Amino acid sequence: MSAVLPDRAGLAAAGELAELDDVEFGVRLLVNTPTHAGRDAELLRHWARTADAFGAALPPVKASARIVESGDGLARGLLARYSSRPVPTVELFTDTLALAEELVDRLGWRHWYPAGSVRAAAVAHEAVHQQLHHGPAKKSLKRALGHVVLRAGRHTVHGHVAGADEIAAHSHARAVCGLGRSPLLLTAALALAVEPPPGRPQGSPHGRKK
């Protein structure tokens, strides 16, 4: 996978992205999730708004996962990745982080993403995934979203909303790192600079392993 800084047309496209609010990026994330095909647009917006608020309200926690660095993120299409086995680990891809920092300067977004904040946001983002994977926040997010899949008497079962944890993680990173915009905006701009090989689709720059 190769990467180039945006040309004039790319800068204009990124500028158009910046005109969208952060919830809209969450909506787009859900729309592009296959399990939500055909779902009502207002329901997706409700879920995106709820997940965004949930993530922003989560108290900051110190990441307990070990942090390792790799240099082949662009080749993998990844900025960071969390895995729980064999031990909780956050893997940061330094080449993708460096490209993200270059983009921030090129696009004039440094007031939204201060120097070094992209790395800090990636760590905070993955820390939330650790919470949602292991802790009670997973059930709390389900309840907040209100996606009921089964009612039996007084018992209610809330289903998983694919993509909601990703929105919550980005929102949390924005809040705890003091960013002016969600990292979802930067993720979208990063996609403009990353060119996948022919026949290979682009994926999310945040990978996840169980």
C-alpha positions as CSV (number, residue, x, y, z in Angstrom):
1,M,0.0,0.0,0.0
2,S,1.5,3.4,-1.0
3,A,0.7,6.8,0.4
4,V,0.9,10.3,-1.1
5,L,0.1,13.7,0.5
6,P,-3.0,15.2,-1.0
7,D,-2.7,17.4,-4.1
8,R,-5.0,20.5,-4.6
9,A,-8.0,18.3,-5.4
10,G,-7.2,16.1,-2.3
11,L,-7.0,19.2,-0.1
12,A,-10.3,20.4,-1.4
13,A,-11.9,17.0,-0.7
14,A,-10.5,17.0,2.8
15,G,-11.9,20.5,3.3
16,E,-15.3,19.2,2.4
17,L,-14.9,16.4,4.9
18,A,-14.1,18.9,7.6
19,E,-17.4,20.6,7.0
20,L,-19.2,17.5,8.3
21,D,-19.8,17.1,12.0
22,D,-18.4,14.3,14.0
23,V,-21.7,12.4,14.4
24,E,-22.0,12.3,10.6
25,F,-18.7,10.4,10.4
26,G,-20.2,7.9,12.9
27,V,-23.3,7.6,10.7
28,R,-21.1,6.9,7.7
29,L,-19.2,4.3,9.6
30,L,-22.4,2.5,10.4
31,V,-23.8,2.8,6.9
32,N,-20.7,1.1,5.6
33,T,-21.0,-1.8,8.1
34,P,-22.6,-4.7,6.2
35,T,-24.9,-5.8,9.1
36,H,-26.7,-2.4,8.9
37,A,-27.7,-2.7,5.3
38,G,-31.3,-1.6,4.9
39,R,-31.6,-0.1,8.4
40,D,-33.5,3.2,8.9
41,A,-31.2,6.2,8.5
42,E,-32.6,7.9,11.6
43,L,-31.9,4.8,13.7
44,L,-28.3,4.8,12.5
45,R,-28.0,8.5,13.4
46,H,-29.5,7.8,16.8
47,W,-26.9,5.0,17.4
48,A,-24.1,7.1,16.1
49,R,-25.1,10.0,18.4
50,T,-25.5,7.7,21.4
51,A,-22.2,6.0,20.9
52,D,-20.5,9.3,20.5
53,A,-21.9,10.7,23.7
54,F,-21.2,7.4,25.5
55,G,-17.5,7.5,24.6
56,A,-17.1,11.1,25.5
57,A,-18.6,10.5,28.9
58,L,-16.3,7.5,29.8
59,P,-13.8,8.4,32.5
60,P,-10.2,8.3,31.4
61,V,-8.3,5.2,32.4
62,K,-4.6,4.4,32.2
63,A,-4.0,1.9,29.5
64,S,-3.1,-1.4,31.1
65,A,-2.2,-3.2,27.8
66,R,1.4,-3.3,26.8
67,I,2.3,-1.0,23.9
68,V,4.5,-2.1,21.1
69,E,5.5,-0.4,17.9
70,S,5.7,-1.6,14.3
71,G,6.7,0.1,11.1
72,D,4.5,-1.7,8.5
73,G,1.2,0.0,9.1
74,L,0.8,1.4,5.6
75,A,1.3,-2.0,4.1
76,R,-1.4,-3.4,6.4
77,G,-3.7,-0.4,6.2
78,L,-3.5,0.1,10.0
79,L,-2.7,2.9,12.4
80,A,-3.2,0.9,15.6
81,R,-4.4,-2.5,16.6
82,Y,-5.6,-4.0,19.9
83,S,-5.3,-7.7,20.7
84,S,-6.3,-9.5,23.9
85,R,-4.2,-12.7,23.5
86,P,-1.8,-13.9,24.7
87,V,-1.7,-10.7,26.7
88,P,-3.6,-7.4,26.1
89,T,-1.5,-5.5,23.6
90,V,-1.8,-2.2,21.7
91,E,0.3,-2.2,18.5
92,L,1.1,1.2,17.1
93,F,2.2,1.6,13.5
94,T,4.8,4.3,13.4
95,D,4.7,4.9,9.6
96,T,1.0,5.5,9.6
97,L,1.2,7.7,12.6
98,A,4.0,9.8,10.9
99,L,1.8,10.1,7.8
100,A,-1.2,11.3,9.9
101,E,1.0,14.0,11.5
102,E,2.2,15.1,8.1
103,L,-1.4,15.3,6.9
104,V,-2.4,17.4,9.9
105,D,0.2,20.0,9.0
106,R,-0.6,19.9,5.3
107,L,-4.3,20.3,5.9
108,G,-3.9,23.1,8.5
109,W,-5.6,21.1,11.2
110,R,-2.9,21.4,13.9
111,H,-5.3,23.5,16.0
112,W,-7.6,20.4,16.2
113,Y,-4.8,17.8,16.5
114,P,-1.9,19.2,18.6
115,A,1.6,17.8,18.0
116,G,1.9,14.2,19.4
117,S,-1.9,14.0,19.9
118,V,-2.4,11.4,17.1
119,R,-0.3,8.8,19.0
120,A,-2.0,9.7,22.3
121,A,-5.4,9.4,20.7
122,A,-4.5,6.0,19.2
123,V,-3.5,4.7,22.6
124,A,-6.7,6.1,24.2
125,H,-8.8,4.7,21.4
126,E,-7.5,1.2,21.9
127,A,-7.8,1.5,25.7
128,V,-11.5,2.0,25.2
129,H,-11.7,-1.2,23.1
130,Q,-10.0,-3.0,26.0
131,Q,-12.7,-1.7,28.3
132,L,-15.5,-2.7,26.0
133,H,-13.9,-6.1,25.5
134,H,-13.3,-7.0,29.1
135,G,-15.3,-4.7,31.4
136,P,-18.8,-3.6,32.3
137,A,-18.7,-0.8,29.8
138,K,-19.6,-3.3,27.1
139,K,-23.0,-4.0,28.7
140,S,-23.5,-0.3,29.5
141,L,-23.0,0.6,25.8
142,K,-25.5,-2.0,24.7
143,R,-28.1,-0.6,27.1
144,A,-27.5,3.0,26.0
145,L,-28.0,2.0,22.4
146,G,-31.2,0.3,23.2
147,H,-31.0,-2.3,20.4
148,V,-33.4,-4.9,21.9
149,V,-33.2,-8.4,20.3
150,L,-35.3,-10.3,22.8
151,R,-38.0,-9.6,25.4
152,A,-39.2,-12.3,27.8
153,G,-41.3,-11.1,30.6
154,R,-39.3,-8.7,32.7
155,H,-36.1,-9.7,30.9
156,T,-34.7,-7.7,28.1
157,V,-31.7,-8.8,25.9
158,H,-29.8,-6.0,24.2
159,G,-27.9,-6.8,21.0
160,H,-24.5,-5.7,19.8
161,V,-24.5,-2.8,17.4
162,A,-21.5,-3.4,15.0
163,G,-19.4,-0.2,14.7
164,A,-20.8,1.5,17.8
165,D,-17.7,0.6,19.9
166,E,-15.5,2.2,17.2
167,I,-17.5,5.4,17.3
168,A,-17.3,5.4,21.1
169,A,-13.6,4.8,21.1
170,H,-13.0,7.7,18.7
171,S,-15.2,10.0,20.8
172,H,-13.4,9.1,24.0
173,A,-10.0,9.8,22.4
174,R,-11.3,13.2,21.3
175,A,-12.4,14.0,24.8
176,V,-9.5,12.8,26.9
177,C,-6.8,14.1,24.4
178,G,-8.4,17.5,24.1
179,L,-8.8,17.2,20.3
180,G,-10.9,19.8,18.5
181,R,-12.4,17.1,16.2
182,S,-12.9,13.4,16.4
183,P,-10.1,11.2,15.0
184,L,-12.7,9.9,12.6
185,L,-12.2,13.1,10.5
186,L,-8.4,12.4,10.4
187,T,-9.1,8.8,9.5
188,A,-11.2,9.9,6.6
189,A,-8.5,12.3,5.4
190,L,-5.9,9.5,5.8
191,A,-7.9,7.4,3.4
192,L,-7.4,10.1,0.8
193,A,-3.6,9.6,1.1
194,V,-3.5,5.9,1.2
195,E,-3.8,4.0,-2.1
196,P,-4.6,0.2,-1.7
197,P,-3.2,-2.1,-4.4
198,P,-5.5,-3.0,-7.3
199,G,-8.3,-5.3,-6.2
200,R,-7.6,-4.8,-2.5
201,P,-10.3,-2.8,-0.6
202,Q,-9.4,-0.2,2.0
203,G,-10.1,-1.2,5.6
204,S,-10.3,0.7,8.9
205,P,-6.9,1.9,10.2
206,H,-7.9,0.5,13.6
207,G,-7.5,-3.3,13.6
208,R,-9.0,-5.6,16.2
209,K,-8.1,-9.1,17.3
210,K,-9.9,-11.2,19.9
